[in-house]
């Protein structure tokens, strides 16, 4: 691991939900409908595939969301949950940490980082199919918001405007949304797509993520 935060952004517990009876497998990403998926899984008795069980899955569906709206929503969740769990902190202090220590929480960690963690447990020949938030309606009609989280405060839009080192991660997520939705690709093909569409962002981010994956999923697009 690269830092003490890696166990948060790249946890050693990876979950994929088996949707029955359609036999679809969906990887729940925070702020991409994950609350609805987990609640629906509990209601319907859907199975959760963990870690090494994921290697047996041939195709996994992943919901993608517009990077900017997800970032705002994710930081909003981080702020509210942090203040709830640590009442002694004031809002300005929590926002300062969010701005100066990028990606302290999985609610707004890049979608690409979530894919990196999934790739640690996938079979190298397995594929990922990217779908939209609207496609969730074909899985569940439930729309569940995270517990205790209020609507986004408009002030957050101004507060997070200049987060250091944010741009490159957001650019990779934007490539995924612009060129990945509707596509079915192996993780290696995803890396090639990112490198082809935005090599500068790819090289910058990969330099910070290289050692996260096992040797079988080395971050290389060559």
N, C-alpha and C positions, 0 to 999 in steps of 0.2 A: 504494500500500500504506500501511497505517496504522502499522506498526512493523516492526522487524527480524524479528519472529516470524511475520509474515504469509506469508513464503516457505515456512515450515514448515507452518502450518495451512492455507494456501491455495496449494499448490504449482502451478507451471506445468507439471505433468505429471499428467494425469487419465487413468485407466485404466478401461475397461469390458470385461468378459470375455464373449466370444461363446460360448454353450453350444451345442455341436453334438451330435446333429442336431436338437435341439428348436428351434433358432434363437431362444433366449432370450438376453437381454443382461443381465448382472448387474454392478452397481457395487459393488466390494469395499470395505467400510469396516473399518478395523482394529478388532479385538475383536468383530466381527460375522461370524465365519466366514471372514475373508479369507484366512487361512493355508491353510485347506482348499481354498478356491476356486483359489488360485494353484498349489498343488501339483497339484490335479486338472487344471488347465489345461495344466500342463507334461506330465503323464502322458498326456493325451488329445490333445494338440496343438491345444487350443482357441486361437483367435486373441485377441489383446489389441487393442482399438480405443483409439487414443490421440488426445487433444485434438480437433483439427478433424474427425477421422474420426467422432467421437461425434455430430456434427450430423446425420448421415445415419440415425441410429437413431430409430425412431418411439416405442418404449417401452423403458424401462430398469427392471429390477427392483432394489429396494433392500431389504436385510435390516435390520430394526430390532430393537433389543435393549432390555430394561429399563434405563433410564438409570443407576440406582444400581449394579446389579451390573456394568454395563459400566464405570462410573467406577472402581470398586474394582479390577476386573481390569486396566483400562488403567493405573492408577497403579502397580499391582504390576509390570506389564511395564516401565513407565518406570524404576522404581527399580532393578529387577534388571539391565536392559540398560545403564543409566547406570553402575552400579557395575562391571559387566563391562568396559565400554569405558573407564572412568576409575577404575582400582583405588585411586587415592590418596584418593578420596572415601569418606566413611563413610555408613552408611545414614541416620543422623539428618540429615546435611547434605542429602542428596538429597531426603528427605521434606520438609525445610524449604523447598527450592526449589519442590517440587510444590505445597505449600500456599500459598506467598506469591507465586508467579508463575504464575497460573492458565493452564493449557493450554499447557505448554511442548512438548508432544509430541502427535502425531496419534493415539496409542493411546488417549488419553482426551479428546481434543478433542470437543466436542459433535457428535452426529449431524447436527444442523442445520447446523453449519459444513461438514461433508462435503457436504451437499446444496447449500450455497451455492457450493462449488467446482465441483460437477458442473454446476450451472446456468450457469456461465460458458461451458461448451462445448456445452451442449444447444441444439437448435433450440427456439425459444420455443413452438412448437406441440407438441413432443414430450411424452410423459407418463411419469410415474413410478408404478410399482406397488409398494406396500409389502408385504413378506412377513416372516414370522417366522423365527427361528433354526431352528425345527422344519421349516420349508419347505425348508431346505437339503438335507434328506434326499432330496428329489425331484430334486436336481441332482447331488449326490455323496454317497456313503456314507462318504467319507473324513472323519475328524475329526482334524485336525492342529493341534497346539498350537504357538505360536511357539517357535523354537529357543532352548534354554537358559533358558526361563522356568519357574520352579517354581510350585507351588500358592500361592494367596494366603495370606499371613500374616495371621491374625486380628487382629493389632495394627493393621494398616492401617485397619480399620474405625473404630477410635478415633482414629487419627492424622488422618484426612481429614474428621472430623466437622464442622469449622468452617472450611472454605475460603472466603475472602473472594470475593464476587461469583459464587459458584457457583450460587446458587438459581435465578436467572432462566434461565440456560442449561438447567438440568435441567428446569425447568418446561416449556420449549418442547419438549424431547425427549420429555417425558411426554405432551404433547398429541399428538405424532406417533404414539406407541405406542398411546394410548387411542383415537384417532379416525382414524388413517391406515391401519393395517394392514388389508389387503384392498381398499383403495381404489386407484383409478387417477386420477391428477391431474396437471395441468400444474404447473410450479413456481409460477406465479401463483396457482393455486387452493390450493396448499399454504400460501402466504403468507396468503391470506385465511382459511384454516382456523385458522392460528396466531393471527392477529389477533382472530378471532371468539371463540376459546376462551380466550385469555389475553392480552388487549390490553396489560396492564401489563408482562408479561415480553416480549412482542413489541416494544413500543416501546423498552424498555431495551436489548434485544439488537440490534435493528435500528440503533439509534443508533451502535453500535460496528462495524457491518458494512456500512453503506451504500456506502462507497466501494470495496468489494472487487469488486463486480460491474461488468460493462460496462454502458453505457447501455441496451443491449437487454434486460438482465435487471435493471433497477433494482428495489431492494427496496421495493416498494410494494404494499399490499393494498387500495388504494382503487380 
